[in-house]
Amino acid sequence: MTSGNLALERAVRDQETEIRALTDKLAAARENNRFVDRRIADLETRVVDLQP
């Protein structure tokens, strides 16, 4: 029973670590998306300004 409990605790720790890593990746992806959105908006503005 003790070894089973230790295995479960280890599994929980591993999953918590994975969740933290995925959360960090998600935050980075969201930041990249915001950057791309700003860049696209800037390019759209330039295209509109260049039209006669």
mmCIF file as Biopython writes it, N, C-alpha, C and O atoms, coordinates in Angstrom:
data_model
#
loop_
_atom_site.group_PDB
_atom_site.id
_atom_site.type_symbol
_atom_site.label_atom_id
_atom_site.label_alt_id
_atom_site.label_comp_id
_atom_site.label_asym_id
_atom_site.label_entity_id
_atom_site.label_seq_id
_atom_site.pdbx_PDB_ins_code
_atom_site.Cartn_x
_atom_site.Cartn_y
_atom_site.Cartn_z
_atom_site.occupancy
_atom_site.B_iso_or_equiv
_atom_site.auth_seq_id
_atom_site.auth_asym_id
_atom_site.pdbx_PDB_model_num
ATOM 1   N N  . MET A ? 1  ? 0.834  -1.188 0.000   1.0 0.0 1  A 1 
ATOM 2   C CA . MET A ? 1  ? 0.000  0.000  0.000   1.0 0.0 1  A 1 
ATOM 3   C C  . MET A ? 1  ? 0.877  1.249  0.000   1.0 0.0 1  A 1 
ATOM 4   O O  . MET A ? 1  ? 0.570  2.227  -0.681  1.0 0.0 1  A 1 
ATOM 5   N N  . THR A ? 2  ? 1.962  1.215  0.760   1.0 0.0 2  A 1 
ATOM 6   C CA . THR A ? 2  ? 2.860  2.360  0.826   1.0 0.0 2  A 1 
ATOM 7   C C  . THR A ? 2  ? 3.516  2.621  -0.523  1.0 0.0 2  A 1 
ATOM 8   O O  . THR A ? 2  ? 3.617  3.765  -0.966  1.0 0.0 2  A 1 
ATOM 9   N N  . SER A ? 3  ? 3.960  1.546  -1.170  1.0 0.0 3  A 1 
ATOM 10  C CA . SER A ? 3  ? 4.615  1.734  -2.470  1.0 0.0 3  A 1 
ATOM 11  C C  . SER A ? 3  ? 3.616  2.238  -3.510  1.0 0.0 3  A 1 
ATOM 12  O O  . SER A ? 3  ? 3.983  3.025  -4.382  1.0 0.0 3  A 1 
ATOM 13  N N  . GLY A ? 4  ? 2.392  1.806  -3.433  1.0 0.0 4  A 1 
ATOM 14  C CA . GLY A ? 4  ? 1.355  2.302  -4.338  1.0 0.0 4  A 1 
ATOM 15  C C  . GLY A ? 4  ? 1.091  3.781  -4.116  1.0 0.0 4  A 1 
ATOM 16  O O  . GLY A ? 4  ? 0.898  4.539  -5.066  1.0 0.0 4  A 1 
ATOM 17  N N  . ASN A ? 5  ? 1.083  4.186  -2.842  1.0 0.0 5  A 1 
ATOM 18  C CA . ASN A ? 5  ? 0.873  5.587  -2.506  1.0 0.0 5  A 1 
ATOM 19  C C  . ASN A ? 5  ? 2.030  6.433  -3.038  1.0 0.0 5  A 1 
ATOM 20  O O  . ASN A ? 5  ? 1.812  7.512  -3.591  1.0 0.0 5  A 1 
ATOM 21  N N  . LEU A ? 6  ? 3.257  5.943  -2.871  1.0 0.0 6  A 1 
ATOM 22  C CA . LEU A ? 6  ? 4.426  6.673  -3.364  1.0 0.0 6  A 1 
ATOM 23  C C  . LEU A ? 6  ? 4.378  6.802  -4.894  1.0 0.0 6  A 1 
ATOM 24  O O  . LEU A ? 6  ? 4.710  7.850  -5.447  1.0 0.0 6  A 1 
ATOM 25  N N  . ALA A ? 7  ? 3.969  5.745  -5.551  1.0 0.0 7  A 1 
ATOM 26  C CA . ALA A ? 7  ? 3.867  5.792  -7.008  1.0 0.0 7  A 1 
ATOM 27  C C  . ALA A ? 7  ? 2.825  6.819  -7.445  1.0 0.0 7  A 1 
ATOM 28  O O  . ALA A ? 7  ? 3.036  7.551  -8.412  1.0 0.0 7  A 1 
ATOM 29  N N  . LEU A ? 8  ? 1.713  6.871  -6.738  1.0 0.0 8  A 1 
ATOM 30  C CA . LEU A ? 8  ? 0.672  7.847  -7.066  1.0 0.0 8  A 1 
ATOM 31  C C  . LEU A ? 8  ? 1.159  9.278  -6.812  1.0 0.0 8  A 1 
ATOM 32  O O  . LEU A ? 8  ? 0.902  10.175 -7.615  1.0 0.0 8  A 1 
ATOM 33  N N  . GLU A ? 9  ? 1.854  9.484  -5.709  1.0 0.0 9  A 1 
ATOM 34  C CA . GLU A ? 9  ? 2.391  10.811 -5.412  1.0 0.0 9  A 1 
ATOM 35  C C  . GLU A ? 9  ? 3.381  11.248 -6.484  1.0 0.0 9  A 1 
ATOM 36  O O  . GLU A ? 9  ? 3.382  12.408 -6.895  1.0 0.0 9  A 1 
ATOM 37  N N  . ARG A ? 10 ? 4.214  10.332 -6.934  1.0 0.0 10 A 1 
ATOM 38  C CA . ARG A ? 10 ? 5.173  10.631 -7.987  1.0 0.0 10 A 1 
ATOM 39  C C  . ARG A ? 10 ? 4.438  10.966 -9.280  1.0 0.0 10 A 1 
ATOM 40  O O  . ARG A ? 10 ? 4.825  11.896 -9.988  1.0 0.0 10 A 1 
ATOM 41  N N  . ALA A ? 11 ? 3.392  10.226 -9.592  1.0 0.0 11 A 1 
ATOM 42  C CA . ALA A ? 11 ? 2.609  10.486 -10.797 1.0 0.0 11 A 1 
ATOM 43  C C  . ALA A ? 11 ? 1.953  11.864 -10.729 1.0 0.0 11 A 1 
ATOM 44  O O  . ALA A ? 11 ? 1.903  12.582 -11.728 1.0 0.0 11 A 1 
ATOM 45  N N  . VAL A ? 12 ? 1.459  12.224 -9.569  1.0 0.0 12 A 1 
ATOM 46  C CA . VAL A ? 12 ? 0.839  13.544 -9.390  1.0 0.0 12 A 1 
ATOM 47  C C  . VAL A ? 12 ? 1.880  14.640 -9.592  1.0 0.0 12 A 1 
ATOM 48  O O  . VAL A ? 12 ? 1.611  15.631 -10.270 1.0 0.0 12 A 1 
ATOM 49  N N  . ARG A ? 13 ? 3.062  14.471 -9.010  1.0 0.0 13 A 1 
ATOM 50  C CA . ARG A ? 13 ? 4.133  15.461 -9.189  1.0 0.0 13 A 1 
ATOM 51  C C  . ARG A ? 13 ? 4.510  15.593 -10.658 1.0 0.0 13 A 1 
ATOM 52  O O  . ARG A ? 13 ? 4.703  16.703 -11.153 1.0 0.0 13 A 1 
ATOM 53  N N  . ASP A ? 14 ? 4.616  14.475 -11.353 1.0 0.0 14 A 1 
ATOM 54  C CA . ASP A ? 14 ? 4.954  14.507 -12.776 1.0 0.0 14 A 1 
ATOM 55  C C  . ASP A ? 14 ? 3.892  15.241 -13.579 1.0 0.0 14 A 1 
ATOM 56  O O  . ASP A ? 14 ? 4.209  16.024 -14.474 1.0 0.0 14 A 1 
ATOM 57  N N  . GLN A ? 15 ? 2.635  14.985 -13.253 1.0 0.0 15 A 1 
ATOM 58  C CA . GLN A ? 15 ? 1.554  15.658 -13.963 1.0 0.0 15 A 1 
ATOM 59  C C  . GLN A ? 15 ? 1.530  17.147 -13.655 1.0 0.0 15 A 1 
ATOM 60  O O  . GLN A ? 15 ? 1.256  17.956 -14.543 1.0 0.0 15 A 1 
ATOM 61  N N  . GLU A ? 16 ? 1.809  17.518 -12.425 1.0 0.0 16 A 1 
ATOM 62  C CA . GLU A ? 16 ? 1.858  18.938 -12.071 1.0 0.0 16 A 1 
ATOM 63  C C  . GLU A ? 16 ? 2.974  19.637 -12.828 1.0 0.0 16 A 1 
ATOM 64  O O  . GLU A ? 16 ? 2.803  20.767 -13.287 1.0 0.0 16 A 1 
ATOM 65  N N  . THR A ? 17 ? 4.118  18.972 -12.963 1.0 0.0 17 A 1 
ATOM 66  C CA . THR A ? 17 ? 5.236  19.530 -13.720 1.0 0.0 17 A 1 
ATOM 67  C C  . THR A ? 17 ? 4.850  19.703 -15.185 1.0 0.0 17 A 1 
ATOM 68  O O  . THR A ? 17 ? 5.156  20.725 -15.799 1.0 0.0 17 A 1 
ATOM 69  N N  . GLU A ? 18 ? 4.179  18.703 -15.734 1.0 0.0 18 A 1 
ATOM 70  C CA . GLU A ? 18 ? 3.749  18.780 -17.125 1.0 0.0 18 A 1 
ATOM 71  C C  . GLU A ? 18 ? 2.729  19.895 -17.325 1.0 0.0 18 A 1 
ATOM 72  O O  . GLU A ? 18 ? 2.764  20.595 -18.337 1.0 0.0 18 A 1 
ATOM 73  N N  . ILE A ? 19 ? 1.833  20.060 -16.376 1.0 0.0 19 A 1 
ATOM 74  C CA . ILE A ? 19 ? 0.830  21.126 -16.456 1.0 0.0 19 A 1 
ATOM 75  C C  . ILE A ? 19 ? 1.511  22.491 -16.444 1.0 0.0 19 A 1 
ATOM 76  O O  . ILE A ? 19 ? 1.144  23.379 -17.214 1.0 0.0 19 A 1 
ATOM 77  N N  . ARG A ? 20 ? 2.509  22.659 -15.563 1.0 0.0 20 A 1 
ATOM 78  C CA . ARG A ? 20 ? 3.238  23.930 -15.525 1.0 0.0 20 A 1 
ATOM 79  C C  . ARG A ? 20 ? 3.934  24.201 -16.856 1.0 0.0 20 A 1 
ATOM 80  O O  . ARG A ? 20 ? 3.888  25.323 -17.360 1.0 0.0 20 A 1 
ATOM 81  N N  . ALA A ? 21 ? 4.574  23.187 -17.425 1.0 0.0 21 A 1 
ATOM 82  C CA . ALA A ? 21 ? 5.263  23.352 -18.702 1.0 0.0 21 A 1 
ATOM 83  C C  . ALA A ? 21 ? 4.276  23.707 -19.814 1.0 0.0 21 A 1 
ATOM 84  O O  . ALA A ? 21 ? 4.554  24.583 -20.634 1.0 0.0 21 A 1 
ATOM 85  N N  . LEU A ? 22 ? 3.134  23.036 -19.845 1.0 0.0 22 A 1 
ATOM 86  C CA . LEU A ? 22 ? 2.127  23.331 -20.860 1.0 0.0 22 A 1 
ATOM 87  C C  . LEU A ? 22 ? 1.525  24.722 -20.671 1.0 0.0 22 A 1 
ATOM 88  O O  . LEU A ? 22 ? 1.222  25.410 -21.646 1.0 0.0 22 A 1 
ATOM 89  N N  . THR A ? 23 ? 1.353  25.127 -19.424 1.0 0.0 23 A 1 
ATOM 90  C CA . THR A ? 23 ? 0.844  26.471 -19.142 1.0 0.0 23 A 1 
ATOM 91  C C  . THR A ? 23 ? 1.820  27.530 -19.646 1.0 0.0 23 A 1 
ATOM 92  O O  . THR A ? 23 ? 1.407  28.539 -20.218 1.0 0.0 23 A 1 
ATOM 93  N N  . ASP A ? 24 ? 3.107  27.300 -19.435 1.0 0.0 24 A 1 
ATOM 94  C CA . ASP A ? 24 ? 4.123  28.233 -19.928 1.0 0.0 24 A 1 
ATOM 95  C C  . ASP A ? 24 ? 4.126  28.279 -21.454 1.0 0.0 24 A 1 
ATOM 96  O O  . ASP A ? 24 ? 4.244  29.354 -22.043 1.0 0.0 24 A 1 
ATOM 97  N N  . LYS A ? 25 ? 3.998  27.124 -22.094 1.0 0.0 25 A 1 
ATOM 98  C CA . LYS A ? 25 ? 3.952  27.086 -23.557 1.0 0.0 25 A 1 
ATOM 99  C C  . LYS A ? 25 ? 2.722  27.809 -24.084 1.0 0.0 25 A 1 
ATOM 100 O O  . LYS A ? 25 ? 2.793  28.520 -25.086 1.0 0.0 25 A 1 
ATOM 101 N N  . LEU A ? 26 ? 1.592  27.627 -23.403 1.0 0.0 26 A 1 
ATOM 102 C CA . LEU A ? 26 ? 0.364  28.299 -23.814 1.0 0.0 26 A 1 
ATOM 103 C C  . LEU A ? 26 ? 0.511  29.814 -23.695 1.0 0.0 26 A 1 
ATOM 104 O O  . LEU A ? 26 ? 0.086  30.551 -24.585 1.0 0.0 26 A 1 
ATOM 105 N N  . ALA A ? 27 ? 1.104  30.275 -22.612 1.0 0.0 27 A 1 
ATOM 106 C CA . ALA A ? 27 ? 1.316  31.713 -22.424 1.0 0.0 27 A 1 
ATOM 107 C C  . ALA A ? 27 ? 2.223  32.261 -23.526 1.0 0.0 27 A 1 
ATOM 108 O O  . ALA A ? 27 ? 1.963  33.339 -24.061 1.0 0.0 27 A 1 
ATOM 109 N N  . ALA A ? 28 ? 3.273  31.536 -23.864 1.0 0.0 28 A 1 
ATOM 110 C CA . ALA A ? 28 ? 4.181  31.971 -24.934 1.0 0.0 28 A 1 
ATOM 111 C C  . ALA A ? 28 ? 3.461  32.000 -26.279 1.0 0.0 28 A 1 
ATOM 112 O O  . ALA A ? 28 ? 3.660  32.924 -27.068 1.0 0.0 28 A 1 
ATOM 113 N N  . ALA A ? 29 ? 2.637  31.009 -26.542 1.0 0.0 29 A 1 
ATOM 114 C CA . ALA A ? 29 ? 1.889  30.967 -27.800 1.0 0.0 29 A 1 
ATOM 115 C C  . ALA A ? 29 ? 0.910  32.134 -27.886 1.0 0.0 29 A 1 
ATOM 116 O O  . ALA A ? 29 ? 0.741  32.736 -28.946 1.0 0.0 29 A 1 
ATOM 117 N N  . ARG A ? 30 ? 0.274  32.445 -26.776 1.0 0.0 30 A 1 
ATOM 118 C CA . ARG A ? 30 ? -0.658 33.582 -26.767 1.0 0.0 30 A 1 
ATOM 119 C C  . ARG A ? 30 ? 0.080  34.892 -27.021 1.0 0.0 30 A 1 
ATOM 120 O O  . ARG A ? 30 ? -0.412 35.753 -27.751 1.0 0.0 30 A 1 
ATOM 121 N N  . GLU A ? 31 ? 1.249  35.045 -26.425 1.0 0.0 31 A 1 
ATOM 122 C CA . GLU A ? 31 ? 2.046  36.253 -26.635 1.0 0.0 31 A 1 
ATOM 123 C C  . GLU A ? 31 ? 2.479  36.354 -28.094 1.0 0.0 31 A 1 
ATOM 124 O O  . GLU A ? 31 ? 2.425  37.431 -28.687 1.0 0.0 31 A 1 
ATOM 125 N N  . ASN A ? 32 ? 2.904  35.242 -28.668 1.0 0.0 32 A 1 
ATOM 126 C CA . ASN A ? 32 ? 3.284  35.245 -30.084 1.0 0.0 32 A 1 
ATOM 127 C C  . ASN A ? 32 ? 2.097  35.626 -30.954 1.0 0.0 32 A 1 
ATOM 128 O O  . ASN A ? 32 ? 2.248  36.368 -31.925 1.0 0.0 32 A 1 
ATOM 129 N N  . ASN A ? 33 ? 0.920  35.123 -30.612 1.0 0.0 33 A 1 
ATOM 130 C CA . ASN A ? 33 ? -0.285 35.444 -31.371 1.0 0.0 33 A 1 
ATOM 131 C C  . ASN A ? 33 ? -0.610 36.932 -31.282 1.0 0.0 33 A 1 
ATOM 132 O O  . ASN A ? 33 ? -1.001 37.546 -32.275 1.0 0.0 33 A 1 
ATOM 133 N N  . ARG A ? 34 ? -0.447 37.510 -30.096 1.0 0.0 34 A 1 
ATOM 134 C CA . ARG A ? 34 ? -0.697 38.952 -29.949 1.0 0.0 34 A 1 
ATOM 135 C C  . ARG A ? 34 ? 0.287  39.753 -30.802 1.0 0.0 34 A 1 
ATOM 136 O O  . ARG A ? 34 ? -0.090 40.745 -31.424 1.0 0.0 34 A 1 
ATOM 137 N N  . PHE A ? 35 ? 1.558  39.316 -30.829 1.0 0.0 35 A 1 
ATOM 138 C CA . PHE A ? 35 ? 2.560  39.997 -31.634 1.0 0.0 35 A 1 
ATOM 139 C C  . PHE A ? 35 ? 2.176  39.941 -33.111 1.0 0.0 35 A 1 
ATOM 140 O O  . PHE A ? 35 ? 2.236  40.951 -33.812 1.0 0.0 35 A 1 
ATOM 141 N N  . VAL A ? 36 ? 1.781  38.757 -33.580 1.0 0.0 36 A 1 
ATOM 142 C CA . VAL A ? 36 ? 1.407  38.589 -34.981 1.0 0.0 36 A 1 
ATOM 143 C C  . VAL A ? 36 ? 0.174  39.438 -35.301 1.0 0.0 36 A 1 
ATOM 144 O O  . VAL A ? 36 ? 0.113  40.058 -36.362 1.0 0.0 36 A 1 
ATOM 145 N N  . ASP A ? 37 ? -0.792 39.472 -34.412 1.0 0.0 37 A 1 
ATOM 146 C CA . ASP A ? 37 ? -1.983 40.295 -34.641 1.0 0.0 37 A 1 
ATOM 147 C C  . ASP A ? 37 ? -1.615 41.767 -34.786 1.0 0.0 37 A 1 
ATOM 148 O O  . ASP A ? 37 ? -2.142 42.454 -35.661 1.0 0.0 37 A 1 
ATOM 149 N N  . ARG A ? 38 ? -0.710 42.257 -33.932 1.0 0.0 38 A 1 
ATOM 150 C CA . ARG A ? 38 ? -0.276 43.655 -34.021 1.0 0.0 38 A 1 
ATOM 151 C C  . ARG A ? 38 ? 0.465  43.903 -35.333 1.0 0.0 38 A 1 
ATOM 152 O O  . ARG A ? 38 ? 0.279  44.940 -35.970 1.0 0.0 38 A 1 
ATOM 153 N N  . ARG A ? 39 ? 1.300  42.955 -35.731 1.0 0.0 39 A 1 
ATOM 154 C CA . ARG A ? 39 ? 2.061  43.084 -36.976 1.0 0.0 39 A 1 
ATOM 155 C C  . ARG A ? 39 ? 1.124  43.101 -38.182 1.0 0.0 39 A 1 
ATOM 156 O O  . ARG A ? 39 ? 1.303  43.917 -39.086 1.0 0.0 39 A 1 
ATOM 157 N N  . ILE A ? 40 ? 0.149  42.232 -38.211 1.0 0.0 40 A 1 
ATOM 158 C CA . ILE A ? 40 ? -0.822 42.204 -39.312 1.0 0.0 40 A 1 
ATOM 159 C C  . ILE A ? 40 ? -1.595 43.513 -39.367 1.0 0.0 40 A 1 
ATOM 160 O O  . ILE A ? 40 ? -1.797 44.066 -40.448 1.0 0.0 40 A 1 
ATOM 161 N N  . ALA A ? 41 ? -2.026 44.011 -38.224 1.0 0.0 41 A 1 
ATOM 162 C CA . ALA A ? 41 ? -2.756 45.280 -38.191 1.0 0.0 41 A 1 
ATOM 163 C C  . ALA A ? 41 ? -1.892 46.410 -38.735 1.0 0.0 41 A 1 
ATOM 164 O O  . ALA A ? 41 ? -2.384 47.268 -39.469 1.0 0.0 41 A 1 
ATOM 165 N N  . ASP A ? 42 ? -0.627 46.419 -38.387 1.0 0.0 42 A 1 
ATOM 166 C CA . ASP A ? 42 ? 0.298  47.440 -38.894 1.0 0.0 42 A 1 
ATOM 167 C C  . ASP A ? 42 ? 0.433  47.330 -40.412 1.0 0.0 42 A 1 
ATOM 168 O O  . ASP A ? 42 ? 0.390  48.343 -41.111 1.0 0.0 42 A 1 
ATOM 169 N N  . LEU A ? 43 ? 0.595  46.124 -40.921 1.0 0.0 43 A 1 
ATOM 170 C CA . LEU A ? 43 ? 0.733  45.931 -42.366 1.0 0.0 43 A 1 
ATOM 171 C C  . LEU A ? 43 ? -0.545 46.309 -43.102 1.0 0.0 43 A 1 
ATOM 172 O O  . LEU A ? 43 ? -0.487 46.901 -44.180 1.0 0.0 43 A 1 
ATOM 173 N N  . GLU A ? 44 ? -1.701 45.973 -42.529 1.0 0.0 44 A 1 
ATOM 174 C CA . GLU A ? 44 ? -2.967 46.364 -43.151 1.0 0.0 44 A 1 
ATOM 175 C C  . GLU A ? 44 ? -3.079 47.881 -43.233 1.0 0.0 44 A 1 
ATOM 176 O O  . GLU A ? 44 ? -3.545 48.418 -44.238 1.0 0.0 44 A 1 
ATOM 177 N N  . THR A ? 45 ? -2.657 48.564 -42.189 1.0 0.0 45 A 1 
ATOM 178 C CA . THR A ? 45 ? -2.696 50.023 -42.172 1.0 0.0 45 A 1 
ATOM 179 C C  . THR A ? 45 ? -1.797 50.584 -43.264 1.0 0.0 45 A 1 
ATOM 180 O O  . THR A ? 45 ? -2.172 51.528 -43.958 1.0 0.0 45 A 1 
ATOM 181 N N  . ARG A ? 46 ? -0.615 50.006 -43.415 1.0 0.0 46 A 1 
ATOM 182 C CA . ARG A ? 46 ? 0.302  50.476 -44.469 1.0 0.0 46 A 1 
ATOM 183 C C  . ARG A ? 46 ? -0.283 50.265 -45.861 1.0 0.0 46 A 1 
ATOM 184 O O  . ARG A ? 46 ? -0.151 51.128 -46.729 1.0 0.0 46 A 1 
ATOM 185 N N  . VAL A ? 47 ? -0.928 49.121 -46.076 1.0 0.0 47 A 1 
ATOM 186 C CA . VAL A ? 47 ? -1.521 48.842 -47.377 1.0 0.0 47 A 1 
ATOM 187 C C  . VAL A ? 47 ? -2.630 49.864 -47.670 1.0 0.0 47 A 1 
ATOM 188 O O  . VAL A ? 47 ? -2.715 50.392 -48.779 1.0 0.0 47 A 1 
ATOM 189 N N  . VAL A ? 48 ? -3.463 50.133 -46.686 1.0 0.0 48 A 1 
ATOM 190 C CA . VAL A ? 48 ? -4.549 51.110 -46.885 1.0 0.0 48 A 1 
ATOM 191 C C  . VAL A ? 48 ? -3.980 52.484 -47.165 1.0 0.0 48 A 1 
ATOM 192 O O  . VAL A ? 48 ? -4.506 53.206 -48.012 1.0 0.0 48 A 1 
ATOM 193 N N  . ASP A ? 49 ? -2.914 52.863 -46.471 1.0 0.0 49 A 1 
ATOM 194 C CA . ASP A ? 49 ? -2.309 54.185 -46.669 1.0 0.0 49 A 1 
ATOM 195 C C  . ASP A ? 49 ? -1.672 54.302 -48.047 1.0 0.0 49 A 1 
ATOM 196 O O  . ASP A ? 49 ? -1.583 55.410 -48.575 1.0 0.0 49 A 1 
ATOM 197 N N  . LEU A ? 50 ? -1.230 53.211 -48.646 1.0 0.0 50 A 1 
ATOM 198 C CA . LEU A ? 50 ? -0.580 53.259 -49.955 1.0 0.0 50 A 1 
ATOM 199 C C  . LEU A ? 50 ? -1.582 53.300 -51.100 1.0 0.0 50 A 1 
ATOM 200 O O  . LEU A ? 50 ? -1.215 53.654 -52.220 1.0 0.0 50 A 1 
ATOM 201 N N  . GLN A ? 51 ? -2.820 52.951 -50.850 1.0 0.0 51 A 1 
ATOM 202 C CA . GLN A ? 51 ? -3.822 52.945 -51.908 1.0 0.0 51 A 1 
ATOM 203 C C  . GLN A ? 51 ? -4.205 54.377 -52.255 1.0 0.0 51 A 1 
ATOM 204 O O  . GLN A ? 51 ? -4.373 55.217 -51.372 1.0 0.0 51 A 1 
ATOM 205 N N  . PRO A ? 52 ? -4.344 54.650 -53.570 1.0 0.0 52 A 1 
ATOM 206 C CA . PRO A ? 52 ? -4.694 56.022 -54.015 1.0 0.0 52 A 1 
ATOM 207 C C  . PRO A ? 52 ? -6.120 56.401 -53.706 1.0 0.0 52 A 1 
ATOM 208 O O  . PRO A ? 52 ? -6.546 57.512 -54.020 1.0 0.0 52 A 1 
#
